Amino acid sequence: MLSRMGEFLTRHRRKFIVTGVVVGGSIILFKYAQNKLVEVQEKQAREFLDKSRRLQHFESTEKTCNQVILGMGAELMQAIIKECSTDELLEQLKQNPPNKLELWEEMKIQSFTRLTTFIYASSMLVVALRIQLNLLGGYLYLDTTTSSDKTGKKPKCSGKITDELKQQYLSLIRYFIQEGGLSELIRLVRSKVIAVMRQLPLTKPFGLADVEQLFWSLQMAINSDPTTDPCSKMSQYLLPSQLPDYMCGGALMQKMFNETLDLLESDEASSVCSNNICRGFSLAVDAMAECYKHTLSTANDSASTSHQQNDFNINGIQIALARVIPIVGTLTAKGYDSDSRPQNLATSLLTFYVISDKTKVLGANVYETFSST
């Protein structure tokens, strides 16, 4: 019996060896695959948790960003109203002075300068704050995650974001409102408004199509010089040319400042700002259309022609430029007011810029870049 078994094993030794190798190899491969599967699952779980944390942090950053934009946007618009005030001109006109024509010409320039500055400055501020707060948010996210990272990898940024550094970095945008950036923008806009509107007589009939063409001409004039174009050269209006000496943070602050300058002059930021400005002028035309309707409604009521009121074509209405000027002045007479119903132009501008998809995508891209290790 034993001899037969031995002979059987001898005859089939090769088969047993091959079978053993196959079975053993299969077991090893199975164990290897099982371990790899566990590693992949653990990696996917870590990535999912990381994405969840980043998404929650990004959403929190976005809420903060919106609040800051609305707060500073309201402050910016009050600063524009102060610098482009028409109150003194109106008071002089009430006295029926001999230089009334000159005062109306100045009112024309000042009113359109204020409206145009509203549109440009608010778009620039929103883009800048989206960039700043999402860049800072990315750095803060890395600070919270890399401190507990056990892989030994160094984060993309070296250094800690302190409260003082955070406050001073965000205070850089104050240059725009308080330290000359806005005044420089207003001077540019005013010079272009004068160049475009100087030859337009106060008696010229103006329809909505004429208003749209005028706004387009102003945009072309303002954006024509690549050295002063507010869209592609935002940084020279929004931020100081270099960090003030009193700023803390050393190399990290300088790094964040340089990155902010680069982002503000990127094609993406310029494109978002330009698109917002175009939409801003469209909102201004819509607001003026309502005023045109009111003008016609008043005229129709006084003439008792309600039937014509129902049939009128808004695009066919034309009123003298001298009557358009008060409309433009009224649109920009007040700053941001969240309680206004219907929304005034300043409120509509800021609200649109905040919820604009292009603006949100810009912020998300910045956050993604600076929150990734």
Steps between C-alpha positions, in 0.01 A plus 500: 500500500771743598718396211213561258442841650869578468500392139189714439667805654815437301311467173296819564767701681516766233125547508503540877785749481324706233173480690673611820666789325172605341304471823770669705542775245126552488488536876785750493340695217168497680660632818687765297184604316308508827762725660502726195123521505509598866762766421293636212189506715684678780644750251156564351356545848774751589445688174125507557544634853751756376264614226215523749710708740620723217146546369371597844790740550452646151129557561582672827758715318241592237250615762766715664602633161145605412459681832830684458416596140163648594650688795794645308290550188263725692799694635648530149182639351468763771859603425413534128192708580714728717773545236253545214244711682255706297337671800686828459419514128131443573495776759658743254252406228209569734616863514455534121851647451622656172747212448222241509616336175851446638356349818283261298806393297685428822197316636503286185865403550469444874184286478636265235838485675329387820288237327794359304721495809228315691503223240877470464600541863245255643600231247869549579438484875297179473768329290776611738318380813411165338867448427629621837256309719526175305879519488501559875244222546725258315795586722288467814372160388856375452590632844225292660570179307879484469554550873354152557649343186722205588645446154785739563424701187543873526202716401511712190525809718743527787403703802196550717210732422463703818203723576717808459630386162146418386367842601787687339477299178128577468561865586704541180178564305449813711749664264227504235240680709708712734848555357464622144410201283137604461596863434735384224220295343259795519754726327537248219124455460434875508759569230339239274147625571611852401662370180190301397224739614656841444340541158152374601260797528250506782218522246597178320214245505601184685327164472600181679697389193696826522566435870631151422726639227628769737583243767678286243707800387594576861615142555711507184658830601576388857644163391694636202833564674660172616703685764194639679225251408318431831422140399849382408682733742276461805791465738627855441167640619412244769826440686814696589799446272688337787435383854500780759791486743275447801361172363587186696534146365838526333556262208154343524321836476720601206425168332124543544521861377690397185255217432208741536657741251554216252140381536356851456690537173412152372291456187226327701462788747506757219235308308272470804532870577431598139194274477362637824547857378311427177218350703513800734436739213210278389351531849540878474314502167221288654471746789490793258230325296277503806560873534420548130172313553417723796578809292263387226238391752500845657468664161218269397311555824518877459376467143235241596628256238495177692427306181832611351676406823411135448628501142826691532836355400760565771779493243331777306499747788747786467556778750754782504839429654429777753212285633714185498755657734267515804403137435865396510555710810204340676624147422823568686374733771491224761737220588435137581172441685387140549156619615418702190201366300541494211877484527685816404784476248781482759328210675429320171863535393649357818239226520564391143879508536480290817282226345660506155603148393823628344596673825423186701706281267794740533483474879467120489803469272710716730393300806569168324849613405603622844327232710671209323816357654 
